[in-house]
Amino acid sequence: MNIEQLVQIIWSVSAALLIILVLLHSPKGDGIGGIGGQAQLFTVRLV
């Protein structure tokens, strides 16, 4: 096995994992802002 075959295997496995993660992602999430509770940072309170 040479370095070219190893890189091709790594690319294939990472592509398959990325596809699986995208398909398992919940569509009702807050996007990037939902990570770590950052979505509440930009809310406006009218109190």
C-alpha distance matrix in Angstrom:
0.0 3.8 6.9 8.2 6.2 7.0 10.4 11.0 10.7 13.0 15.3 15.6 16.5 18.9 20.5 21.2 22.6 24.8 26.1 27.0 28.7 30.7 31.9 33.0 34.8 38.6 40.4 43.5 42.1 43.6 40.6 39.4 42.9 42.5 40.0 42.1 45.4 45.6 47.2 50.6 50.6 51.8 54.3 58.0 60.7 64.2 66.2
3.8 0.0 3.8 5.5 5.6 6.5 8.9 10.2 11.1 12.7 14.6 15.8 17.0 18.8 20.3 21.7 23.1 24.7 26.3 27.7 29.1 30.8 32.3 33.6 35.1 38.9 40.5 43.6 42.0 43.2 40.0 38.6 42.1 42.0 39.5 41.6 44.9 44.8 46.5 49.9 49.6 50.7 53.5 57.0 59.8 63.3 65.5
6.9 3.8 0.0 3.8 5.5 5.0 6.2 8.6 9.9 10.6 12.3 14.2 15.4 16.5 18.2 20.1 21.2 22.4 24.4 25.9 26.9 28.6 30.5 31.7 32.9 36.6 38.2 41.1 39.3 40.3 37.0 35.5 39.0 39.1 36.5 38.5 41.8 41.6 43.4 46.8 46.3 47.4 50.2 53.7 56.6 60.1 62.2
8.2 5.5 3.8 0.0 3.8 5.4 5.2 6.2 8.7 10.0 10.6 12.3 14.4 15.5 16.5 18.5 20.1 21.1 22.7 24.6 25.8 27.1 28.8 30.5 31.7 35.4 36.7 39.9 38.3 39.3 36.0 34.7 38.3 38.5 36.2 38.5 41.7 41.3 42.8 46.3 45.9 46.7 49.5 52.9 55.9 59.3 61.7
6.2 5.6 5.5 3.8 0.0 3.8 5.5 5.0 6.2 8.7 9.9 10.5 12.3 14.3 15.3 16.6 18.4 19.9 21.2 22.7 24.4 25.9 27.2 28.8 30.4 34.2 35.6 38.8 37.5 38.9 35.7 34.6 38.3 38.1 35.9 38.3 41.4 41.3 42.7 46.3 46.2 47.0 49.6 53.2 56.1 59.5 61.7
7.0 6.5 5.0 5.4 3.8 0.0 3.8 5.4 5.2 6.3 8.7 9.9 10.7 12.3 14.2 15.5 16.7 18.4 20.2 21.4 22.6 24.5 26.1 27.2 28.7 32.4 34.2 37.2 35.5 36.9 33.7 32.5 36.0 35.8 33.3 35.5 38.7 38.8 40.4 43.8 43.7 44.8 47.4 51.0 53.8 57.3 59.4
10.4 8.9 6.2 5.2 5.5 3.8 0.0 3.8 5.4 5.1 6.1 8.6 10.0 10.6 12.1 14.3 15.4 16.4 18.4 20.1 21.0 22.5 24.4 25.8 26.9 30.6 32.1 35.1 33.4 34.4 31.2 29.8 33.4 33.5 31.1 33.4 36.6 36.3 37.9 41.4 41.1 42.0 44.7 48.2 51.1 54.6 56.8
11.0 10.2 8.6 6.2 5.0 5.4 3.8 0.0 3.8 5.5 5.1 6.1 8.7 10.0 10.5 12.3 14.3 15.3 16.6 18.5 20.0 21.2 22.7 24.5 25.8 29.6 30.9 34.1 32.8 34.1 30.9 30.0 33.7 33.6 31.6 34.2 37.2 37.0 38.2 41.8 41.8 42.5 45.0 48.5 51.5 54.8 57.2
10.7 11.1 9.9 8.7 6.2 5.2 5.4 3.8 0.0 3.8 5.5 5.1 6.2 8.5 9.9 10.7 12.3 14.2 15.5 16.7 18.4 20.1 21.4 22.7 24.4 28.2 29.8 33.0 31.7 33.3 30.3 29.6 33.2 32.7 30.6 33.1 36.1 36.3 37.5 41.0 41.3 42.2 44.6 48.2 50.9 54.4 56.6
13.0 12.7 10.6 10.0 8.7 6.3 5.1 5.5 3.8 0.0 3.8 5.5 5.3 6.1 8.5 10.0 10.6 12.2 14.3 15.5 16.4 18.3 20.1 21.2 22.4 26.2 27.9 30.9 29.3 30.7 27.6 26.5 30.1 29.7 27.4 29.7 32.8 33.0 34.4 37.9 38.0 39.0 41.5 45.1 47.8 51.3 53.4
15.3 14.6 12.3 10.6 9.9 8.7 6.1 5.1 5.5 3.8 0.0 3.8 5.6 5.2 6.0 8.6 10.0 10.5 12.3 14.3 15.3 16.5 18.4 20.0 21.0 24.8 26.1 29.3 27.8 29.0 25.8 24.9 28.6 28.5 26.5 29.2 32.1 31.9 33.1 36.7 36.7 37.5 39.9 43.5 46.4 49.7 52.1
15.6 15.8 14.2 12.3 10.5 9.9 8.6 6.1 5.1 5.5 3.8 0.0 3.8 5.5 5.2 6.2 8.7 9.9 10.7 12.4 14.3 15.5 16.7 18.5 20.1 23.9 25.3 28.6 27.5 29.3 26.3 25.9 29.6 29.1 27.4 30.3 33.0 33.1 33.9 37.6 38.0 38.7 40.9 44.5 47.2 50.5 52.9
16.5 17.0 15.4 14.4 12.3 10.7 10.0 8.7 6.2 5.3 5.6 3.8 0.0 3.8 5.4 5.2 6.2 8.6 10.0 10.7 12.3 14.3 15.5 16.6 18.4 22.1 24.0 27.1 25.9 27.8 25.0 24.5 28.1 27.3 25.3 28.0 30.8 31.3 32.3 35.8 36.4 37.4 39.5 43.2 45.7 49.1 51.3
18.9 18.8 16.5 15.5 14.3 12.3 10.6 10.0 8.5 6.1 5.2 5.5 3.8 0.0 3.8 5.5 5.1 6.1 8.6 9.9 10.5 12.3 14.3 15.3 16.4 20.2 21.8 24.8 23.3 24.8 21.9 21.1 24.7 24.2 22.2 24.9 27.7 27.9 29.0 32.6 33.0 33.9 36.1 39.8 42.5 45.9 48.1
20.5 20.3 18.2 16.5 15.3 14.2 12.1 10.5 9.9 8.5 6.0 5.2 5.4 3.8 0.0 3.8 5.5 5.1 6.3 8.7 9.9 10.7 12.4 14.3 15.5 19.2 20.4 23.7 22.6 24.2 21.2 20.9 24.7 24.3 22.8 25.9 28.4 28.4 29.0 32.7 33.2 33.7 35.8 39.4 42.2 45.5 47.9
21.2 21.7 20.1 18.5 16.6 15.5 14.3 12.3 10.7 10.0 8.6 6.2 5.2 5.5 3.8 0.0 3.8 5.4 5.2 6.3 8.7 10.0 10.7 12.4 14.4 18.1 19.6 23.0 22.2 24.4 21.8 22.0 25.6 24.6 23.3 26.4 28.7 29.2 29.6 33.2 34.2 34.8 36.6 40.3 42.9 46.1 48.4
22.6 23.1 21.2 20.1 18.4 16.7 15.4 14.3 12.3 10.6 10.0 8.7 6.2 5.1 5.5 3.8 0.0 3.8 5.5 5.1 6.1 8.6 9.9 10.5 12.2 16.0 18.0 21.0 19.9 22.0 19.5 19.5 22.9 21.7 20.1 23.0 25.5 26.2 26.9 30.4 31.3 32.3 34.1 37.8 40.2 43.6 45.7
24.8 24.7 22.4 21.1 19.9 18.4 16.4 15.3 14.2 12.2 10.5 9.9 8.6 6.1 5.1 5.4 3.8 0.0 3.8 5.4 5.1 6.2 8.6 9.9 10.6 14.3 15.8 18.9 17.6 19.4 16.6 16.6 20.2 19.4 18.1 21.3 23.6 23.9 24.4 28.0 28.8 29.4 31.3 35.0 37.6 40.9 43.2
26.1 26.3 24.4 22.7 21.2 20.2 18.4 16.6 15.5 14.3 12.3 10.7 10.0 8.6 6.3 5.2 5.5 3.8 0.0 3.8 5.5 5.2 6.2 8.7 10.0 13.6 14.7 18.2 17.7 19.9 17.3 18.1 21.6 20.7 20.0 23.4 25.3 25.7 25.6 29.3 30.4 30.7 32.3 35.9 38.5 41.6 44.0
27.0 27.7 25.9 24.6 22.7 21.4 20.1 18.5 16.7 15.5 14.3 12.4 10.7 9.9 8.7 6.3 5.1 5.4 3.8 0.0 3.8 5.5 5.2 6.2 8.6 12.1 14.1 17.3 16.9 19.6 17.6 18.5 21.7 20.2 19.4 22.6 24.5 25.4 25.4 28.8 30.3 31.0 32.3 36.0 38.3 41.5 43.6
28.7 29.1 26.9 25.8 24.4 22.6 21.0 20.0 18.4 16.4 15.3 14.3 12.3 10.5 9.9 8.7 6.1 5.1 5.5 3.8 0.0 3.8 5.5 5.1 6.1 9.9 12.1 14.9 13.9 16.3 14.3 14.9 18.1 16.5 15.6 18.8 20.7 21.6 21.8 25.2 26.6 27.4 28.8 32.5 34.9 38.1 40.2
30.7 30.8 28.6 27.1 25.9 24.5 22.5 21.2 20.1 18.3 16.5 15.5 14.3 12.3 10.7 10.0 8.6 6.2 5.2 5.5 3.8 0.0 3.8 5.5 5.2 8.7 9.8 13.1 12.5 14.8 12.5 13.8 17.1 15.9 15.8 19.3 20.7 21.2 20.8 24.4 25.8 26.1 27.4 31.0 33.5 36.6 39.0
31.9 32.3 30.5 28.8 27.2 26.1 24.4 22.7 21.4 20.1 18.4 16.7 15.5 14.3 12.4 10.7 9.9 8.6 6.2 5.2 5.5 3.8 0.0 3.8 5.6 8.4 9.5 13.0 13.4 16.4 14.7 16.6 19.6 18.0 18.2 21.6 22.8 23.6 22.8 26.3 28.1 28.3 29.2 32.7 35.1 38.0 40.3
33.0 33.6 31.7 30.5 28.8 27.2 25.8 24.5 22.7 21.2 20.0 18.5 16.6 15.3 14.3 12.4 10.5 9.9 8.7 6.2 5.1 5.5 3.8 0.0 3.8 6.4 9.0 11.8 11.9 15.2 14.1 15.9 18.5 16.3 16.3 19.4 20.6 21.9 21.4 24.6 26.6 27.3 28.0 31.6 33.6 36.7 38.7
34.8 35.1 32.9 31.7 30.4 28.7 26.9 25.8 24.4 22.4 21.0 20.1 18.4 16.4 15.5 14.4 12.2 10.6 10.0 8.6 6.1 5.2 5.6 3.8 0.0 3.8 6.2 8.9 8.4 11.4 10.3 12.3 14.8 12.7 13.1 16.4 17.4 18.4 17.7 21.0 23.0 23.5 24.3 27.9 30.1 33.1 35.2
38.6 38.9 36.6 35.4 34.2 32.4 30.6 29.6 28.2 26.2 24.8 23.9 22.1 20.2 19.2 18.1 16.0 14.3 13.6 12.1 9.9 8.7 8.4 6.4 3.8 0.0 3.8 5.5 5.9 9.6 9.7 12.4 14.0 11.6 12.9 16.0 16.1 17.5 16.1 19.1 21.5 22.0 22.2 25.7 27.6 30.5 32.5
40.4 40.5 38.2 36.7 35.6 34.2 32.1 30.9 29.8 27.9 26.1 25.3 24.0 21.8 20.4 19.6 18.0 15.8 14.7 14.1 12.1 9.8 9.5 9.0 6.2 3.8 0.0 3.8 5.6 8.6 8.7 12.2 13.7 12.0 14.1 17.3 16.9 17.6 15.6 18.7 21.1 20.8 21.0 24.2 26.3 29.0 31.4
43.5 43.6 41.1 39.9 38.8 37.2 35.1 34.1 33.0 30.9 29.3 28.6 27.1 24.8 23.7 23.0 21.0 18.9 18.2 17.3 14.9 13.1 13.0 11.8 8.9 5.5 3.8 0.0 3.8 6.7 8.5 12.0 12.4 10.3 13.1 15.9 14.8 15.7 13.3 15.9 18.7 18.6 18.2 21.4 23.2 25.8 28.0
42.1 42.0 39.3 38.3 37.5 35.5 33.4 32.8 31.7 29.3 27.8 27.5 25.9 23.3 22.6 22.2 19.9 17.6 17.7 16.9 13.9 12.5 13.4 11.9 8.4 5.9 5.6 3.8 0.0 3.8 5.5 8.6 9.0 6.7 9.3 12.2 11.4 12.3 10.4 13.4 15.9 16.1 16.3 19.8 21.8 24.8 26.9
43.6 43.2 40.3 39.3 38.9 36.9 34.4 34.1 33.3 30.7 29.0 29.3 27.8 24.8 24.2 24.4 22.0 19.4 19.9 19.6 16.3 14.8 16.4 15.2 11.4 9.6 8.6 6.7 3.8 0.0 3.8 6.5 5.8 4.6 8.0 10.7 9.3 9.3 7.0 10.2 12.4 12.4 12.9 16.5 18.8 21.9 24.1
40.6 40.0 37.0 36.0 35.7 33.7 31.2 30.9 30.3 27.6 25.8 26.3 25.0 21.9 21.2 21.8 19.5 16.6 17.3 17.6 14.3 12.5 14.7 14.1 10.3 9.7 8.7 8.5 5.5 3.8 0.0 3.8 5.4 5.5 7.6 11.0 10.8 10.0 8.7 12.4 13.7 13.6 15.0 18.6 21.2 24.4 26.9
39.4 38.6 35.5 34.7 34.6 32.5 29.8 30.0 29.6 26.5 24.9 25.9 24.5 21.1 20.9 22.0 19.5 16.6 18.1 18.5 14.9 13.8 16.6 15.9 12.3 12.4 12.2 12.0 8.6 6.5 3.8 0.0 3.8 5.4 5.7 9.0 9.6 8.2 8.3 12.1 12.4 12.9 15.0 18.7 21.5 24.8 27.2
42.9 42.1 39.0 38.3 38.3 36.0 33.4 33.7 33.2 30.1 28.6 29.6 28.1 24.7 24.7 25.6 22.9 20.2 21.6 21.7 18.1 17.1 19.6 18.5 14.8 14.0 13.7 12.4 9.0 5.8 5.4 3.8 0.0 3.8 5.4 7.6 6.8 4.9 4.6 8.3 8.8 9.4 11.5 15.2 17.8 21.3 23.5
42.5 42.0 39.1 38.5 38.1 35.8 33.5 33.6 32.7 29.7 28.5 29.1 27.3 24.2 24.3 24.6 21.7 19.4 20.7 20.2 16.5 15.9 18.0 16.3 12.7 11.6 12.0 10.3 6.7 4.6 5.5 5.4 3.8 0.0 3.8 6.1 5.4 5.9 5.4 8.7 10.4 11.7 12.9 16.7 18.7 22.2 24.1
40.0 39.5 36.5 36.2 35.9 33.3 31.1 31.6 30.6 27.4 26.5 27.4 25.3 22.2 22.8 23.3 20.1 18.1 20.0 19.4 15.6 15.8 18.2 16.3 13.1 12.9 14.1 13.1 9.3 8.0 7.6 5.7 5.4 3.8 0.0 3.8 5.6 6.4 8.0 10.8 11.7 13.7 15.4 19.2 21.2 24.9 26.5
42.1 41.6 38.5 38.5 38.3 35.5 33.4 34.2 33.1 29.7 29.2 30.3 28.0 24.9 25.9 26.4 23.0 21.3 23.4 22.6 18.8 19.3 21.6 19.4 16.4 16.0 17.3 15.9 12.2 10.7 11.0 9.0 7.6 6.1 3.8 0.0 3.8 5.6 8.3 10.0 10.6 13.4 15.1 18.7 20.2 24.0 25.1
45.4 44.9 41.8 41.7 41.4 38.7 36.6 37.2 36.1 32.8 32.1 33.0 30.8 27.7 28.4 28.7 25.5 23.6 25.3 24.5 20.7 20.7 22.8 20.6 17.4 16.1 16.9 14.8 11.4 9.3 10.8 9.6 6.8 5.4 5.6 3.8 0.0 3.8 5.5 6.5 7.9 10.8 11.8 15.3 16.7 20.4 21.6
45.6 44.8 41.6 41.3 41.3 38.8 36.3 37.0 36.3 33.0 31.9 33.1 31.3 27.9 28.4 29.2 26.2 23.9 25.7 25.4 21.6 21.2 23.6 21.9 18.4 17.5 17.6 15.7 12.3 9.3 10.0 8.2 4.9 5.9 6.4 5.6 3.8 0.0 3.8 5.5 5.4 7.9 9.9 13.5 15.5 19.2 20.8
47.2 46.5 43.4 42.8 42.7 40.4 37.9 38.2 37.5 34.4 33.1 33.9 32.3 29.0 29.0 29.6 26.9 24.4 25.6 25.4 21.8 20.8 22.8 21.4 17.7 16.1 15.6 13.3 10.4 7.0 8.7 8.3 4.6 5.4 8.0 8.3 5.5 3.8 0.0 3.8 5.5 6.4 7.5 11.3 13.5 17.1 19.1
50.6 49.9 46.8 46.3 46.3 43.8 41.4 41.8 41.0 37.9 36.7 37.6 35.8 32.6 32.7 33.2 30.4 28.0 29.3 28.8 25.2 24.4 26.3 24.6 21.0 19.1 18.7 15.9 13.4 10.2 12.4 12.1 8.3 8.7 10.8 10.0 6.5 5.5 3.8 0.0 3.8 5.6 5.4 8.9 10.4 14.1 15.7
50.6 49.6 46.3 45.9 46.2 43.7 41.1 41.8 41.3 38.0 36.7 38.0 36.4 33.0 33.2 34.2 31.3 28.8 30.4 30.3 26.6 25.8 28.1 26.6 23.0 21.5 21.1 18.7 15.9 12.4 13.7 12.4 8.8 10.4 11.7 10.6 7.9 5.4 5.5 3.8 0.0 3.8 5.8 8.7 10.8 14.5 16.1
51.8 50.7 47.4 46.7 47.0 44.8 42.0 42.5 42.2 39.0 37.5 38.7 37.4 33.9 33.7 34.8 32.3 29.4 30.7 31.0 27.4 26.1 28.3 27.3 23.5 22.0 20.8 18.6 16.1 12.4 13.6 12.9 9.4 11.7 13.7 13.4 10.8 7.9 6.4 5.6 3.8 0.0 3.8 6.5 9.6 12.9 15.4
54.3 53.5 50.2 49.5 49.6 47.4 44.7 45.0 44.6 41.5 39.9 40.9 39.5 36.1 35.8 36.6 34.1 31.3 32.3 32.3 28.8 27.4 29.2 28.0 24.3 22.2 21.0 18.2 16.3 12.9 15.0 15.0 11.5 12.9 15.4 15.1 11.8 9.9 7.5 5.4 5.8 3.8 0.0 3.8 6.5 9.8 12.3
58.0 57.0 53.7 52.9 53.2 51.0 48.2 48.5 48.2 45.1 43.5 44.5 43.2 39.8 39.4 40.3 37.8 35.0 35.9 36.0 32.5 31.0 32.7 31.6 27.9 25.7 24.2 21.4 19.8 16.5 18.6 18.7 15.2 16.7 19.2 18.7 15.3 13.5 11.3 8.9 8.7 6.5 3.8 0.0 3.8 6.5 9.4
60.7 59.8 56.6 55.9 56.1 53.8 51.1 51.5 50.9 47.8 46.4 47.2 45.7 42.5 42.2 42.9 40.2 37.6 38.5 38.3 34.9 33.5 35.1 33.6 30.1 27.6 26.3 23.2 21.8 18.8 21.2 21.5 17.8 18.7 21.2 20.2 16.7 15.5 13.5 10.4 10.8 9.6 6.5 3.8 0.0 3.8 5.8
64.2 63.3 60.1 59.3 59.5 57.3 54.6 54.8 54.4 51.3 49.7 50.5 49.1 45.9 45.5 46.1 43.6 40.9 41.6 41.5 38.1 36.6 38.0 36.7 33.1 30.5 29.0 25.8 24.8 21.9 24.4 24.8 21.3 22.2 24.9 24.0 20.4 19.2 17.1 14.1 14.5 12.9 9.8 6.5 3.8 0.0 3.8
66.2 65.5 62.2 61.7 61.7 59.4 56.8 57.2 56.6 53.4 52.1 52.9 51.3 48.1 47.9 48.4 45.7 43.2 44.0 43.6 40.2 39.0 40.3 38.7 35.2 32.5 31.4 28.0 26.9 24.1 26.9 27.2 23.5 24.1 26.5 25.1 21.6 20.8 19.1 15.7 16.1 15.4 12.3 9.4 5.8 3.8 0.0
